């Protein structure tokens, strides 16, 4: 074998999985693009919140927190939920699900002074943090290389064939044999599986558009919380003295280098401007990312029906915050070790659930 583990995909799912496997054998990681983390991982809102996601995602969040804290990747941010007239049902649902505490509008405006009269309800919790996503990715790559592994960019996979007890994987004229293959190809993961003759999971990439805008005139936004519209109808988050704003859209999209949708951005900026009594300015920049989900919106972390081909897919919008626990789970299963996670979470993230 040329390598023990071939990881396909250089986003946070791929590099964190490679790092977790590095103590178990030789790791080779291939990324199709010229840079690591070019697509979804490079376009993250970079927030950690234990109460964000379905129950299995929250379990992974909780199991990841200690590692995030140990590496100093978390910075206080806080999360404020905002509701307007007619949004009570959505507000109440989010309030319960995200374990928020109701606050008065005066308290909310003490944190975010420009909140408009359109805001009728607010809730908050301090347990949301900015996440140093760049540090996470760089640390994982260093760990792979320190163990003697390799991380190569510009390596799109063109062929995957089962070869005896292992797999032969080709990228153009270059090929390797690996004992195990780990499919962490994000929006392209189903396509990679088909190359290997593996049944796809039915992954759906969903486009999310984001704009970066200047802070409102005269406002220092550094200590503002992340603001979330009821029903996740929009969000705004401080970013290096400016704000990133999104309609929190989920538009099905083919795997691609996604681009922002102008109408969706306009809707998101309008919702932001309705919630905050500010004048809109032209975006400083805009982008889009693909949040790729399995049919039940939980991650797929484990072996496929073919020995040696593993799924590390369907991270949705939770890839960075779940990465420490998700990658440990994969490594534990490879090594035959007991997992720290409960049986319900293990079942909910096992790709075998889609084979029934």
Secondary structure in CASP SS format (residue, H / E / C, confidence):
PFRMAT SS
TARGET T0000
AUTHOR 0000-0000-0000
METHOD secondary structure of the structure
MODEL  1
X C 1.00
X C 1.00
X E 1.00
X E 1.00
X E 1.00
X E 1.00
X E 1.00
X E 1.00
X C 1.00
X C 1.00
X C 1.00
X H 1.00
X H 1.00
X H 1.00
X H 1.00
X H 1.00
X H 1.00
X H 1.00
X H 1.00
X H 1.00
X H 1.00
X C 1.00
X C 1.00
X C 1.00
X C 1.00
X C 1.00
X E 1.00
X E 1.00
X E 1.00
X E 1.00
X C 1.00
X C 1.00
X C 1.00
X C 1.00
X C 1.00
X C 1.00
X C 1.00
X C 1.00
X C 1.00
X H 1.00
X H 1.00
X H 1.00
X H 1.00
X C 1.00
X C 1.00
X C 1.00
X E 1.00
X E 1.00
X E 1.00
X C 1.00
X C 1.00
X C 1.00
X C 1.00
X C 1.00
X H 1.00
X H 1.00
X H 1.00
X H 1.00
X H 1.00
X H 1.00
X H 1.00
X H 1.00
X H 1.00
X H 1.00
X H 1.00
X H 1.00
X H 1.00
X H 1.00
X H 1.00
X H 1.00
X C 1.00
X C 1.00
X C 1.00
X E 1.00
X E 1.00
X E 1.00
X C 1.00
X C 1.00
X E 1.00
X E 1.00
X E 1.00
X E 1.00
X E 1.00
X E 1.00
X C 1.00
X C 1.00
X C 1.00
X H 1.00
X H 1.00
X H 1.00
X H 1.00
X H 1.00
X H 1.00
X H 1.00
X H 1.00
X H 1.00
X H 1.00
X C 1.00
X C 1.00
X C 1.00
X E 1.00
X E 1.00
X E 1.00
X C 1.00
X H 1.00
X H 1.00
X H 1.00
X H 1.00
X H 1.00
X H 1.00
X H 1.00
X C 1.00
X C 1.00
X C 1.00
X E 1.00
X C 1.00
X C 1.00
X C 1.00
X E 1.00
X E 1.00
X E 1.00
X E 1.00
X E 1.00
X E 1.00
X E 1.00
X C 1.00
X C 1.00
X E 1.00
X E 1.00
X E 1.00
X E 1.00
X C 1.00
X H 1.00
X H 1.00
X H 1.00
X H 1.00
X H 1.00
X H 1.00
X H 1.00
X H 1.00
X H 1.00
X H 1.00
X H 1.00
X H 1.00
X H 1.00
X H 1.00
X C 1.00
X C 1.00
X C 1.00
X E 1.00
X E 1.00
X E 1.00
X C 1.00
X C 1.00
X C 1.00
X C 1.00
X C 1.00
X C 1.00
X E 1.00
X E 1.00
X E 1.00
X E 1.00
X E 1.00
X C 1.00
X C 1.00
X E 1.00
X E 1.00
X E 1.00
X E 1.00
X E 1.00
X E 1.00
X C 1.00
X C 1.00
X E 1.00
X E 1.00
X E 1.00
X E 1.00
X E 1.00
X E 1.00
X E 1.00
X E 1.00
X E 1.00
X E 1.00
X C 1.00
X C 1.00
X H 1.00
X H 1.00
X H 1.00
X H 1.00
X H 1.00
X H 1.00
X H 1.00
X H 1.00
X H 1.00
X H 1.00
X C 1.00
X C 1.00
X C 1.00
X C 1.00
X C 1.00
X C 1.00
X C 1.00
X C 1.00
X E 1.00
X E 1.00
X E 1.00
X E 1.00
X E 1.00
X E 1.00
X E 1.00
X E 1.00
X E 1.00
X E 1.00
X E 1.00
X C 1.00
X C 1.00
X C 1.00
X C 1.00
X C 1.00
X C 1.00
X C 1.00
X C 1.00
X C 1.00
X C 1.00
X C 1.00
X E 1.00
X E 1.00
X E 1.00
X E 1.00
X C 1.00
X C 1.00
X C 1.00
X C 1.00
X C 1.00
X E 1.00
X E 1.00
X E 1.00
X E 1.00
X E 1.00
X C 1.00
X C 1.00
X E 1.00
X E 1.00
X E 1.00
X E 1.00
X E 1.00
X C 1.00
X C 1.00
X C 1.00
X C 1.00
X E 1.00
X E 1.00
X C 1.00
X C 1.00
X C 1.00
X C 1.00
X C 1.00
X C 1.00
X C 1.00
X C 1.00
X C 1.00
X H 1.00
X H 1.00
X H 1.00
X H 1.00
X H 1.00
X H 1.00
X H 1.00
X H 1.00
X H 1.00
X H 1.00
X H 1.00
X H 1.00
X H 1.00
X H 1.00
X E 1.00
X C 1.00
X C 1.00
X C 1.00
X C 1.00
X C 1.00
X C 1.00
X C 1.00
X C 1.00
X E 1.00
X E 1.00
X E 1.00
X E 1.00
X E 1.00
X E 1.00
X E 1.00
X E 1.00
X E 1.00
X C 1.00
X C 1.00
X C 1.00
X C 1.00
X C 1.00
X C 1.00
X E 1.00
X E 1.00
X E 1.00
X E 1.00
X C 1.00
X C 1.00
X C 1.00
X C 1.00
X C 1.00
X E 1.00
X E 1.00
X E 1.00
X E 1.00
X E 1.00
X C 1.00
X C 1.00
X C 1.00
X C 1.00
X C 1.00
X H 1.00
X H 1.00
X H 1.00
X H 1.00
X H 1.00
X H 1.00
X H 1.00
X H 1.00
X H 1.00
X H 1.00
X H 1.00
X H 1.00
X H 1.00
X H 1.00
X H 1.00
X H 1.00
X H 1.00
X C 1.00
X C 1.00
X C 1.00
X C 1.00
X C 1.00
X C 1.00
X C 1.00
X H 1.00
X H 1.00
X H 1.00
X H 1.00
X H 1.00
X H 1.00
X H 1.00
X C 1.00
X H 1.00
X H 1.00
X H 1.00
X H 1.00
X C 1.00
X C 1.00
END
